[in-house]
């Protein structure tokens, strides 16, 4: 479903997520000549969601605790061993 810039801005404001994040999610549905049937749309969207949450965790004052809070236990363990 396509949204206008104004609709995206309003959705961003109501949801409290960056507008750029919503735009990335929408662009995951754009036609990809390498995937003409759109079989990888869900994979693209999950990658964007994962990237968004990991970035939020890594930018926090205690990245390892933030990773654990979001349930990224293996990632937190890997960072904790460094």
C-alpha positions as CSV (number, residue, x, y, z in Angstrom):
1,X,0.0,0.0,0.0
2,X,1.5,3.3,-1.1
3,X,1.4,6.4,1.2
4,X,1.9,10.0,0.4
5,X,4.7,12.0,2.2
6,X,2.1,13.6,4.4
7,X,0.6,10.3,5.4
8,X,4.0,8.9,6.1
9,X,4.9,11.9,8.2
10,X,1.7,11.5,10.2
11,X,2.2,7.7,10.6
12,X,5.8,8.4,11.8
13,X,4.5,11.0,14.3
14,X,1.8,8.7,15.7
15,X,4.0,5.6,15.9
16,X,7.0,7.4,17.2
17,X,9.4,5.9,14.6
18,X,11.5,7.8,12.2
19,X,9.9,8.6,8.8
20,X,13.0,7.2,7.1
21,X,12.4,3.8,8.7
22,X,8.9,3.7,7.3
23,X,10.1,4.8,3.9
24,X,12.7,1.9,3.9
25,X,9.9,-0.5,4.8
26,X,7.8,0.8,2.0
27,X,10.6,0.6,-0.5
28,X,11.1,-3.1,0.3
29,X,7.9,-3.7,-1.7
30,X,9.3,-1.9,-4.8
31,X,9.7,-4.0,-7.9
32,X,13.0,-5.8,-8.0
33,X,14.1,-7.1,-11.4
34,X,16.2,-9.7,-9.7
35,X,13.0,-10.9,-7.8
36,X,10.2,-10.3,-10.2
37,X,7.7,-12.4,-8.2
38,X,8.4,-10.5,-5.0
39,X,9.4,-13.6,-3.1
40,X,12.0,-11.8,-1.0
41,X,9.8,-8.9,0.2
42,X,9.3,-10.3,3.7
43,X,13.1,-11.0,4.0
44,X,13.8,-7.4,3.0
45,X,11.3,-6.1,5.6
46,X,12.7,-8.3,8.4
47,X,16.2,-7.1,7.6
48,X,15.1,-3.5,7.9
49,X,13.3,-4.1,11.2
50,X,16.4,-6.0,12.5
51,X,18.7,-3.2,11.4
52,X,16.6,-0.6,13.0
53,X,16.5,-2.3,16.4
54,X,20.1,-3.3,16.5
55,X,21.1,0.2,15.6
56,X,19.0,1.5,18.5
57,X,20.7,-1.0,20.8
58,X,24.2,-0.2,19.7
59,X,23.6,3.6,20.2
60,X,22.4,3.2,23.7
61,X,24.6,3.9,26.8
62,X,24.8,0.1,27.5
63,X,24.6,-1.7,24.1
64,X,24.9,-5.2,25.5
65,X,22.1,-4.7,28.0
66,X,19.9,-3.1,25.3
67,X,20.6,-6.1,23.0
68,X,19.5,-8.4,25.7
69,X,16.4,-6.3,26.4
70,X,15.3,-6.7,22.7
71,X,16.0,-10.5,22.9
72,X,19.2,-10.5,20.8
73,X,20.9,-12.8,23.3
74,X,23.5,-14.3,20.9
75,X,24.5,-10.9,19.6
76,X,24.9,-9.7,23.2
77,X,27.0,-12.7,24.0
78,X,29.2,-12.1,21.0
79,X,29.8,-8.5,22.0
80,X,30.3,-9.4,25.6
81,X,33.2,-11.7,24.6
82,X,35.1,-8.9,22.9
